[in-house]
């Protein structure tokens, strides 16, 4: 394996670990707000690492730029959806979890 293949594999494995952490947070945390936080943060970092791993293997700068654009659009969409979900939860009177 070449250096770029090794770097790409390492970045993609790290991204998969962050996706797994986000999924575990979604399943384990007690309320909608902490679940939302865990899911959006971990998935954004995981996708960023996946995009970086794919960009290392990209055939041209144009392909790497498209991958970066996709990641930025997902970041914006994730933030907007997280805001809508949290706003809806507040409007419905769902309280934050307290010990």
Buried (B, 14 or more C-beta within 10 A) or exposed (E): EEEEEEBBBBBBEBBBBBBEBBBEBBEEBEEBBBBBBBBBBBBBBBBBBBBBBBBBBBEEEEEBEBBBEEBEEBBEEBEEEBEEBBEEBEEEEEEEEEE
